[in-house]
Amino acid sequence: MTALSSTDQAIQTICAKELHQALWLPETALHPRLRVTYSTTINFHDTTLPVILFIGPMFGTRYVSLQAGKLARECGVRLICIDRPGFGGSTPVGLDVRMQVWLETVPVLLQKVGVKQIAALLTHSAGTVYTLNTLAHYRSILDPKAPFVAFLVTTAPWVPIPHSNGSVSGIASKLPGGMLDSFAGLATFMNTKVMPSASWSGGIISSSVSLLSRIISTDVPEAAAAANSTTEYEQYGFDDETAKLIKKTALKFQFAESVAGANEEVKFCLRKGDVVDWGLATDYKVCIDKIASNEAEHHTQTSHSGARLCVQACFAESDIMIADRGQKYFEDCWRSETVGSHVDFETRTLPGTDHDSIIGDLKKGAMRSVFERIAQLGKESGAQSTG
């Protein structure tokens, strides 16, 4: 049998059926029938492994299953990643129903992939808003023996602008709404022509907002990006030439599909417009108090037979998206006496990381340790994920 060339191997890897799956949400009074595209890691057939629902950042689409697939296999976990509306093949929706569509997607998706309970929710950046709502509405999808949620600013959570003072998010919030309607096109140009390595939300957003700010003569502080110590071989598991082709080709595939959702997503994150609905996460403190209240009720109903919910927040050493004030606000929400009575909260800061490398760097970032933690919790629970 003739060995595949590097190009053929790269294409075969990117075209794996696990990376290109879809489901349909039924029509409701709020929206027509909607298509949602998603992916799983290629080890998803191994039902002995715990399942992680990854709720990604703005550009953390279903291709994260490819980027984190080798690590997931090494650590012994499975991953599900979803294209939010307007990304990949997911049908675009308005700002007023964006959160509602996400909440409708979660139970339909888990049924589609045959998973009753997951080991953990894992989120990064803008995914925080969706994750808080998911936890508040669907606590029962977590393994009752080891319920775990990790916020990695996923690694540093997206924090509402009034509480963060992040330089980039603050500048972006001042941009005219009409200019944000061009964000997807600008991000595509920046990520395919100017700085193709910026595959995570912070790199794309900061570079794009920097360019927009220059157009309207608004200064954005320059921030030195933390160098990524992960090689393509370490990330994808192929020889250097093939691994680099996988990275390059996957980027082309991602931006050849729709990224129009970025226009709505950036306005959603910045709460641009009266119709933006963050659901229960409109006020983080109120939402997190609600999560704690749900935990108290859950333990009463189960006669305290289940484990306490564990929430871990991993922060970058330097984060231009939320800044130190945003980190303190997020930590304080979880550390209140009311929440602490029912939820175990852990926090740590990873040296030498920024908004992107905390998730993209597999050595200095948080992904490996979080995956290993979830795998260990699965083994200790004895049940792991059902499905």
Rosetta blueprint (number, residue, H / E / L):
1 M L
2 T L
3 A L
4 L L
5 S L
6 S H
7 T H
8 D H
9 Q H
10 A H
11 I H
12 Q H
13 T H
14 I H
15 C L
16 A L
17 K H
18 E H
19 L H
20 H L
21 Q E
22 A E
23 L E
24 W E
25 L E
26 P L
27 E L
28 T L
29 A L
30 L L
31 H L
32 P L
33 R L
34 L E
35 R E
36 V E
37 T E
38 Y E
39 S E
40 T E
41 T L
42 I L
43 N L
44 F L
45 H L
46 D L
47 T L
48 T L
49 L L
50 P L
51 V E
52 I E
53 L E
54 F E
55 I E
56 G L
57 P L
58 M L
59 F L
60 G L
61 T L
62 R L
63 Y L
64 V H
65 S H
66 L H
67 Q H
68 A L
69 G H
70 K H
71 L H
72 A H
73 R H
74 E H
75 C H
76 G L
77 V L
78 R E
79 L E
80 I E
81 C E
82 I E
83 D L
84 R L
85 P L
86 G L
87 F L
88 G E
89 G L
90 S L
91 T L
92 P L
93 V L
94 G L
95 L L
96 D L
97 V L
98 R H
99 M H
100 Q H
101 V H
102 W H
103 L H
104 E H
105 T H
106 V H
107 P H
108 V H
109 L H
110 L H
111 Q H
112 K H
113 V H
114 G L
115 V L
116 K L
117 Q E
118 I E
119 A L
120 A E
121 L E
122 L E
123 T E
124 H E
125 S E
126 A L
127 G H
128 T H
129 V H
130 Y H
131 T H
132 L H
133 N H
134 T H
135 L H
136 A H
137 H H
138 Y L
139 R H
140 S H
141 I H
142 L E
143 D L
144 P L
145 K L
146 A L
147 P L
148 F E
149 V E
150 A E
151 F E
152 L E
153 V L
154 T L
155 T L
156 A L
157 P E
158 W L
159 V L
160 P L
161 I H
162 P H
163 H H
164 S L
165 N L
166 G L
167 S H
168 V H
169 S H
170 G H
171 I H
172 A H
173 S H
174 K L
175 L L
176 P L
177 G H
178 G H
179 M H
180 L H
181 D L
182 S L
183 F H
184 A H
185 G H
186 L H
187 A H
188 T H
189 F H
190 M H
191 N H
192 T H
193 K H
194 V H
195 M L
196 P L
197 S L
198 A L
199 S L
200 W L
201 S H
202 G H
203 G H
204 I H
205 I H
206 S H
207 S H
208 S H
209 V H
210 S H
211 L H
212 L H
213 S H
214 R H
215 I H
216 I L
217 S L
218 T L
219 D L
220 V L
221 P L
222 E L
223 A L
224 A L
225 A L
226 A L
227 A L
228 N L
229 S L
230 T L
231 T L
232 E H
233 Y H
234 E H
235 Q H
236 Y H
237 G L
238 F L
239 D L
240 D H
241 E H
242 T H
243 A H
244 K H
245 L H
246 I H
247 K H
248 K H
249 T H
250 A H
251 L H
252 K H
253 F H
254 Q H
255 F H
256 A H
257 E L
258 S E
259 V L
260 A L
261 G H
262 A H
263 N H
264 E H
265 E H
266 V H
267 K H
268 F H
269 C H
270 L H
271 R L
272 K L
273 G L
274 D L
275 V L
276 V L
277 D L
278 W L
279 G H
280 L H
281 A H
282 T H
283 D L
284 Y H
285 K H
286 V H
287 C H
288 I H
289 D H
290 K H
291 I H
292 A H
293 S H
294 N H
295 E H
296 A H
297 E H
298 H H
299 H H
300 T H
301 Q H
302 T L
303 S L
304 H L
305 S L
306 G L
307 A L
308 R L
309 L E
310 C E
311 V E
312 Q E
313 A E
314 C E
315 F E
316 A E
317 E L
318 S L
319 D L
320 I L
321 M L
322 I L
323 A H
324 D H
325 R H
326 G H
327 Q H
328 K H
329 Y H
330 F H
331 E H
332 D H
333 C H
334 W H
335 R H
336 S L
337 E H
338 T H
339 V H
340 G H
341 S L
342 H L
343 V E
344 D E
345 F E
346 E E
347 T E
348 R E
349 T E
350 L E
351 P L
352 G L
353 T L
354 D L
355 H L
356 D L
357 S H
358 I H
359 I H
360 G H
361 D L
362 L L
363 K L
364 K L
365 G L
366 A L
367 M H
368 R H
369 S H
370 V H
371 F H
372 E H
373 R H
374 I H
375 A H
376 Q H
377 L H
378 G H
379 K H
380 E H
381 S H
382 G L
383 A L
384 Q L
385 S L
386 T E
387 G L
